[in-house]
Amino acid sequence: MHQLLAIFIDALGFETIKPDVMPFIHGLSKELCLLPLKPILGYSDAIRATLFTGTYPDRHGYWIMYKFDPENSPYRVYKPLKFLDKLPGALQRGAKTIISGVLSNLMRRVGSYSDVSTHNIPYNVLHFFSRTCRRELYEPRALPIPTIFDILREEGMKFAYIRSQDVNVFKAVKKLKDEDFVLIYLHYLDFAGHRYGLTGPDYRYFQRAVDLMVRTLIKELGRKAEHMLIFSDHGMTEPKHYVDLSWLIRSPEHGLSYLLFLDSTIVHIWYLEPGIKDNLRNVFQRMPYGHILSDEEKKELRILFKHRWYGDDVYLLEPDYQIFPNYISLLRPKAMHAYHPGFRHQWGILIGEFDGKPSNEPVTMPDITATMADILGLRKPAYCEGSSLLLWCLFMPPLYDRPLGNV
């Protein structure tokens, strides 16, 4: 018997659960308790780090995939290959795909990194960066503070973390035995939103497919799990305008007097020479797409750090805009997340057997961490900033005894 079955649906927004495309999840949200979930400012990997620790980036240390670390960068081997940045688009992508594949395999063997992919970072500045985390977040001691997986290991409890991008979910489920905690991660809606946008038939196909998957998983595992949670990490929105900042990275000053990391919604800025700060700040402050975050905003968003890993300044876009080309996306995303978490379209969801009516006040990822720990009978770490939502309805019939409805 599993103590907890948790289904983690990437990019399922609070406002997108509709009965015509997600009838089963919509029905569960009405029968159980649906709560909005407010994400952190950041991308899915940083949100997962917050989920797995119960605290925020300024405490667990992980905010973006790459950090400013020129002294220790494993990517210095790419510096002699910077001439590839000048090749035409298709030829450049092909050459870099082959070279990065070969070098990444070698670097993984000698550098103990689980992933050293380069994405679209220009080779002439790649040597400024290191991967923020050497290991997958579920692996032992992946972060400076223990994750829920580390605590489970310490307590001698068994768990399974099934990720749809790695394995066939249903084949993996059939191999489950007596794990205390089963976490199933479904990436499909995040992929579909980026690839197709949020309104067309292709996206609706993925919504229906995920709904059917969840229905099937609960039918398969419902009798084997004492408790269940369904949650997501964020919502998405479609931008109205795409912003091309490549002129700033083509400048001969890029990598000499300043350095940029272009994400889809965030620009990380480093001032490599003292005299450039005021001029470059003025360039960004004149742009109508967003604003440079103040220290007060960073503190409120829990991304104020004492080091330079994630930028001397951070420029955050408004939801109408998205940066493309950028250092991560190969294709132009048609929908995006990682805007300010105050926007409702960025909110995710939490569905569980909680006593009480749905509330408009959003919960947080650390609340989910505390709730999972409570269900599993784990000690709540001192650094966990969430509050358990575990007020189980005493007279609620077991999940597997309820009608599953039609899809």
BAGU-491530 format. One record per residue (C-alpha): residue number from 1; y, z, x. Coordinates in steps of 0.001 Angstrom, whole numbers, plus 500000, padded with zeros to 6 digits. Layout:
! BAGU-491530
{NUM; {Y; Z; X}}
...
***
This chain:
! BAGU-491530
{1; {500000; 500000; 500000}}
{2; {503455; 499061; 501317}}
{3; {506114; 501733; 500863}}
{4; {508894; 499142; 500764}}
{5; {509082; 495413; 500137}}
{6; {512522; 494028; 501030}}
{7; {513423; 490392; 500388}}
{8; {516472; 489298; 502386}}
{9; {518002; 486066; 501025}}
{10; {520557; 484649; 503432}}
{11; {523784; 483430; 501766}}
{12; {522996; 484380; 498161}}
{13; {526478; 485057; 496800}}
{14; {527233; 487656; 494142}}
{15; {528872; 485055; 491899}}
{16; {526146; 482394; 492234}}
{17; {523198; 483984; 490381}}
{18; {523067; 481838; 487236}}
{19; {520267; 481742; 484634}}
{20; {519974; 477941; 484692}}
{21; {519198; 477679; 488419}}
{22; {517888; 481147; 489345}}
{23; {516321; 482454; 486122}}
{24; {513961; 484961; 487722}}
{25; {516493; 486601; 490047}}
{26; {519062; 486530; 487240}}
{27; {516570; 488291; 484985}}
{28; {515851; 490925; 487633}}
{29; {519576; 491485; 488108}}
{30; {519883; 492275; 484402}}
{31; {516744; 494385; 484152}}
{32; {517295; 496376; 487338}}
{33; {520601; 497220; 489003}}
{34; {522754; 494490; 490573}}
{35; {525456; 495579; 493003}}
{36; {527921; 493447; 494968}}
{37; {527638; 493754; 498733}}
{38; {530689; 493501; 500979}}
{39; {529816; 491984; 504373}}
{40; {531449; 492610; 507704}}
{41; {533688; 489991; 509295}}
{42; {531258; 487964; 511335}}
{43; {528300; 485636; 511179}}
{44; {524764; 486352; 510046}}
{45; {523512; 487704; 513369}}
{46; {526258; 490356; 513494}}
{47; {525578; 491250; 509861}}
{48; {521884; 491696; 510674}}
{49; {522793; 493948; 513613}}
{50; {524786; 496062; 511153}}
{51; {521898; 496078; 508658}}
{52; {519333; 497083; 511260}}
{53; {521448; 499920; 512729}}
{54; {523502; 501181; 509787}}
{55; {526749; 501020; 511726}}
{56; {529398; 498460; 512665}}
{57; {530100; 496108; 515591}}
{58; {532523; 498517; 517268}}
{59; {529600; 500957; 517470}}
{60; {526457; 498851; 517913}}
{61; {528297; 496401; 520178}}
{62; {527191; 493046; 518740}}
{63; {529750; 490752; 517130}}
{64; {529157; 487152; 518193}}
{65; {526285; 485334; 519848}}
{66; {528118; 484670; 523119}}
{67; {530292; 487076; 525090}}
{68; {532859; 486586; 527862}}
{69; {530891; 487478; 530991}}
{70; {531689; 485106; 533887}}
{71; {530320; 487475; 536556}}
{72; {526822; 487589; 535046}}
{73; {526568; 484313; 533154}}
{74; {523129; 482685; 533322}}
{75; {524834; 479394; 532463}}
{76; {526459; 478913; 535867}}
{77; {523724; 476387; 536639}}
{78; {525400; 474049; 534141}}
{79; {528731; 473923; 535984}}
{80; {527798; 470933; 538217}}
{81; {526920; 469045; 535012}}
{82; {530392; 469298; 533478}}
{83; {530830; 465529; 533883}}
{84; {528542; 465183; 530849}}
{85; {531420; 466463; 528680}}
{86; {533128; 463110; 529219}}
{87; {530265; 460967; 527905}}
{88; {530608; 459301; 524461}}
{89; {529441; 461375; 521481}}
{90; {525854; 460209; 520849}}
{91; {525083; 459725; 524539}}
{92; {526511; 463148; 525381}}
{93; {524473; 464873; 522661}}
{94; {521270; 463151; 523762}}
{95; {521734; 463948; 527444}}
{96; {522665; 467564; 526760}}
{97; {519731; 468055; 524393}}
{98; {517276; 466984; 527090}}
{99; {518947; 468898; 529923}}
{100; {519498; 472063; 527904}}
{101; {515893; 472008; 526747}}
{102; {514574; 471862; 530313}}
{103; {516998; 474426; 531752}}
{104; {516631; 476795; 528803}}
{105; {512859; 476979; 529273}}
{106; {513324; 477813; 532957}}
{107; {516028; 480388; 532236}}
{108; {513909; 482144; 529619}}
{109; {511134; 482614; 532159}}
{110; {513297; 484029; 534946}}
{111; {516084; 485734; 533001}}
{112; {514182; 487623; 530273}}
{113; {516316; 486089; 527534}}
{114; {514634; 485310; 524215}}
{115; {517127; 482496; 523601}}
{116; {519495; 480745; 526014}}
{117; {520408; 477704; 523936}}
{118; {523865; 476298; 524625}}
{119; {524769; 474874; 521201}}
{120; {527922; 472734; 521578}}
{121; {529772; 474757; 524205}}
{122; {531393; 472370; 526711}}
{123; {529619; 472502; 530052}}
{124; {532903; 472899; 531940}}
{125; {533430; 476371; 530401}}
{126; {529846; 477407; 529667}}
{127; {529740; 479501; 532853}}
{128; {532257; 481939; 531330}}
{129; {529703; 483110; 528755}}
{130; {526464; 485067; 528462}}
{131; {524263; 485675; 525455}}
{132; {525347; 488963; 523898}}
{133; {521796; 490061; 523146}}
{134; {518879; 489241; 525436}}
{135; {516272; 489984; 522783}}
{136; {515674; 489328; 519129}}
{137; {517146; 492145; 517059}}
{138; {513731; 493312; 515845}}
{139; {512359; 493614; 519381}}
{140; {512276; 496981; 521171}}
{141; {515649; 498286; 522383}}
{142; {517473; 495087; 521492}}
{143; {520786; 496926; 521016}}
{144; {522444; 499881; 522771}}
{145; {521522; 502098; 519817}}
{146; {518133; 502189; 518054}}
{147; {517488; 499810; 515184}}
{148; {515412; 500695; 512147}}
{149; {512535; 498866; 513872}}
{150; {512849; 501133; 516926}}
{151; {512733; 504189; 514653}}
{152; {509669; 502851; 512842}}
{153; {507933; 502403; 516196}}
{154; {508878; 505942; 517256}}
{155; {507418; 507312; 514020}}
{156; {504219; 505313; 514419}}
{157; {504856; 503340; 511226}}
{158; {503776; 499744; 510758}}
{159; {506100; 496939; 509710}}
{160; {506134; 493175; 509275}}
{161; {509247; 491031; 509618}}
{162; {508537; 487566; 508205}}
{163; {511193; 484900; 508815}}
{164; {511024; 481630; 506930}}
{165; {512472; 479603; 509808}}
{166; {509563; 480722; 512012}}
{167; {506473; 480687; 509802}}
{168; {505058; 479615; 506471}}
{169; {506024; 482642; 504391}}
{170; {503075; 482532; 502016}}
{171; {500517; 482158; 504809}}
{172; {502130; 485111; 506594}}
{173; {502065; 487194; 503411}}
{174; {498331; 486619; 503016}}
{175; {497816; 488172; 506472}}
{176; {499570; 491415; 505557}}
{177; {497465; 494563; 505658}}
{178; {498729; 498124; 505370}}
{179; {502283; 497815; 506708}}
{180; {504651; 500544; 505542}}
{181; {507639; 498194; 505540}}
{182; {507604; 494468; 504780}}
{183; {510856; 492560; 505306}}
{184; {510866; 488905; 504258}}
{185; {513847; 486823; 505347}}
{186; {514580; 483522; 503546}}
{187; {517071; 481218; 505271}}
{188; {517043; 478300; 502827}}
{189; {520277; 478880; 500885}}
{190; {522291; 479289; 504073}}
{191; {520895; 475999; 505370}}
{192; {521460; 474225; 502056}}
{193; {525027; 475493; 501651}}
{194; {526001; 474305; 505121}}
{195; {524231; 470975; 504699}}
{196; {524958; 470027; 501087}}
{197; {527736; 472275; 499785}}
{198; {527423; 474573; 496785}}
{199; {527712; 472324; 493740}}
{200; {525443; 469293; 493982}}
{201; {521830; 468658; 492938}}
{202; {520497; 469221; 496457}}
{203; {521857; 472763; 496560}}
{204; {520577; 473475; 493043}}
{205; {517129; 472331; 494181}}
{206; {517165; 474974; 496912}}
{207; {518400; 477611; 494468}}
{208; {515469; 476910; 492155}}
{209; {513046; 476826; 495083}}
{210; {514220; 480213; 496381}}
{211; {514043; 481670; 492878}}
{212; {510452; 480466; 492551}}
{213; {509606; 481848; 495999}}
{214; {510942; 485280; 495084}}
{215; {509021; 485230; 491798}}
{216; {505813; 484270; 493612}}
{217; {506300; 486871; 496348}}
{218; {506811; 489653; 493836}}
{219; {503795; 488508; 491844}}
{220; {501746; 488493; 495053}}
{221; {503030; 491761; 496540}}
{222; {504207; 493726; 493519}}
{223; {500970; 495696; 493119}}
{224; {500956; 496453; 496843}}
{225; {504510; 497831; 497138}}
{226; {505814; 501157; 495873}}
{227; {509476; 500110; 496031}}
{228; {511422; 496882; 496258}}
{229; {514880; 495750; 497338}}
{230; {516375; 492272; 497146}}
{231; {519589; 491692; 499050}}
{232; {521676; 489094; 500850}}
{233; {524175; 489199; 503681}}
{234; {527115; 487174; 502376}}
{235; {528296; 484479; 500008}}
{236; {529828; 481097; 500868}}
{237; {532768; 478904; 499940}}
{238; {533586; 475221; 500325}}
{239; {536612; 474458; 502523}}
{240; {539306; 472052; 501400}}
{241; {540409; 471032; 504887}}
{242; {538798; 470659; 508296}}
{243; {540797; 471625; 511367}}
{244; {540321; 469761; 514661}}
{245; {541365; 471920; 517621}}
{246; {539583; 469830; 520238}}
{247; {542938; 468894; 521784}}
{248; {543181; 472479; 523000}}
{249; {539820; 472354; 524768}}
{250; {540503; 468905; 526250}}
{251; {543624; 470243; 527944}}
{252; {543328; 470561; 531752}}
{253; {544519; 474162; 531309}}
{254; {541438; 475079; 529293}}
{255; {539185; 477069; 531585}}
{256; {542003; 477603; 534077}}
{257; {544871; 479427; 532369}}
{258; {543175; 480106; 529026}}
{259; {539761; 479953; 527371}}
{260; {538745; 479383; 523752}}
{261; {535522; 479839; 521837}}
{262; {535673; 477755; 518657}}
{263; {533567; 479129; 515817}}
{264; {533706; 477682; 512308}}
{265; {536213; 480204; 510965}}
{266; {537275; 482158; 514050}}
{267; {538880; 481245; 517378}}
{268; {538298; 483687; 520224}}
{269; {541112; 483481; 522778}}
{270; {541172; 484686; 526387}}
{271; {544266; 484586; 528597}}
{272; {543104; 483839; 532130}}
{273; {546612; 483821; 533611}}
{274; {549313; 486352; 532642}}
{275; {552020; 483777; 531989}}
{276; {550093; 481854; 529326}}
{277; {549812; 484552; 526656}}
{278; {553187; 484173; 524933}}
{279; {553073; 480367; 524930}}
{280; {549523; 480121; 523589}}
{281; {550136; 482831; 521021}}
{282; {553120; 480850; 519772}}
{283; {550905; 477771; 519427}}
{284; {548483; 479633; 517157}}
{285; {551173; 481492; 515234}}
{286; {552752; 478166; 514273}}
{287; {549470; 476898; 512841}}
{288; {549254; 477184; 509028}}
{289; {545478; 477678; 508921}}
{290; {545225; 481440; 509485}}
{291; {546618; 484221; 511640}}
{292; {545987; 486268; 514776}}
{293; {544437; 489592; 513827}}
{294; {546479; 492653; 514721}}
{295; {544875; 495698; 516324}}
{296; {545272; 497495; 512992}}
{297; {543310; 494744; 511219}}
{298; {540627; 494757; 513907}}
{299; {540284; 498519; 513590}}
{300; {539923; 498273; 509812}}
{301; {537347; 495484; 510185}}
{302; {535481; 497511; 512843}}
{303; {535886; 494832; 515532}}
{304; {538395; 496567; 517829}}
{305; {536746; 496781; 521246}}
{306; {537768; 498267; 524589}}
{307; {536393; 495277; 526507}}
{308; {537155; 491534; 526547}}
{309; {533760; 490261; 525450}}
{310; {534949; 488826; 522148}}
{311; {538472; 487743; 523034}}
{312; {541890; 489038; 524013}}
{313; {543021; 487703; 520649}}
{314; {541162; 486581; 517529}}
{315; {542524; 483883; 515204}}
{316; {540968; 484072; 511714}}
{317; {541147; 481139; 509307}}
{318; {541890; 481304; 505599}}
{319; {539069; 480167; 503257}}
{320; {540658; 476759; 502568}}
{321; {540088; 475792; 506205}}
{322; {537200; 475335; 508600}}
{323; {537127; 474355; 512274}}
{324; {535192; 471224; 513116}}
{325; {534240; 470196; 515760}}
{326; {533258; 473673; 516931}}
{327; {530929; 475221; 519499}}
{328; {528053; 475905; 517078}}
{329; {527743; 473253; 514343}}
{330; {526200; 469884; 515119}}
{331; {527022; 468496; 511662}}
{332; {530160; 469245; 509679}}
{333; {529296; 472177; 507375}}
{334; {530112; 471573; 503714}}
{335; {530270; 475289; 502939}}
{336; {530924; 478257; 505187}}
{337; {531052; 482039; 505395}}
{338; {532577; 484524; 507892}}
{339; {535984; 484594; 506258}}
{340; {537747; 487870; 505555}}
{341; {535237; 490077; 503690}}
{342; {537855; 491009; 501109}}
{343; {537354; 487662; 499353}}
{344; {534811; 487989; 496519}}
{345; {533185; 484648; 497330}}
{346; {532064; 486246; 500606}}
{347; {530187; 489056; 498869}}
{348; {526418; 489226; 498865}}
{349; {524092; 491098; 496507}}
{350; {521793; 494094; 496275}}
{351; {519169; 494394; 493538}}
{352; {517066; 497523; 493251}}
{353; {515593; 500124; 490934}}
{354; {518661; 502339; 490962}}
{355; {519560; 504790; 488228}}
{356; {522957; 503882; 486849}}
{357; {524836; 500879; 485560}}
{358; {526006; 498021; 487787}}
{359; {529329; 498728; 489451}}
{360; {532147; 496462; 490558}}
{361; {532577; 498598; 493668}}
{362; {530673; 496831; 496479}}
{363; {528093; 498524; 498641}}
{364; {527804; 497882; 502378}}
{365; {525057; 496901; 504789}}
{366; {524880; 500487; 506160}}
{367; {524229; 501654; 502585}}
{368; {521163; 499401; 502542}}
{369; {520081; 500798; 505916}}
{370; {520350; 504366; 504616}}
{371; {518488; 503416; 501437}}
{372; {515636; 501763; 503339}}
{373; {515346; 504798; 505624}}
{374; {515288; 507096; 502581}}
{375; {512533; 505096; 500895}}
{376; {510480; 505053; 504097}}
{377; {510948; 508766; 504691}}
{378; {512726; 508178; 507999}}
{379; {515356; 510434; 509456}}
{380; {518816; 509015; 508955}}
{381; {520341; 508442; 512411}}
{382; {523587; 510289; 513124}}
{383; {525334; 506966; 513732}}
{384; {524276; 505485; 510364}}
{385; {527438; 505279; 508259}}
{386; {525810; 504348; 504970}}
{387; {524840; 506415; 501953}}
{388; {521423; 506133; 500341}}
{389; {521424; 504633; 496866}}
{390; {517983; 506020; 496114}}
{391; {518178; 507436; 492606}}
{392; {514984; 506036; 491198}}
{393; {514554; 505788; 487444}}
{394; {511681; 508140; 486625}}
{395; {510579; 506263; 483523}}
{396; {510948; 502697; 484745}}
{397; {507601; 500867; 484476}}
{398; {506076; 499576; 487716}}
{399; {507429; 496214; 488796}}
{400; {504110; 494432; 488504}}
{401; {503690; 495547; 484886}}
{402; {506843; 493765; 483769}}
{403; {506861; 490184; 482496}}
{404; {507816; 487766; 485246}}
{405; {509336; 485176; 482937}}
{406; {509333; 481431; 483415}}
{407; {510970; 479326; 486105}}
***
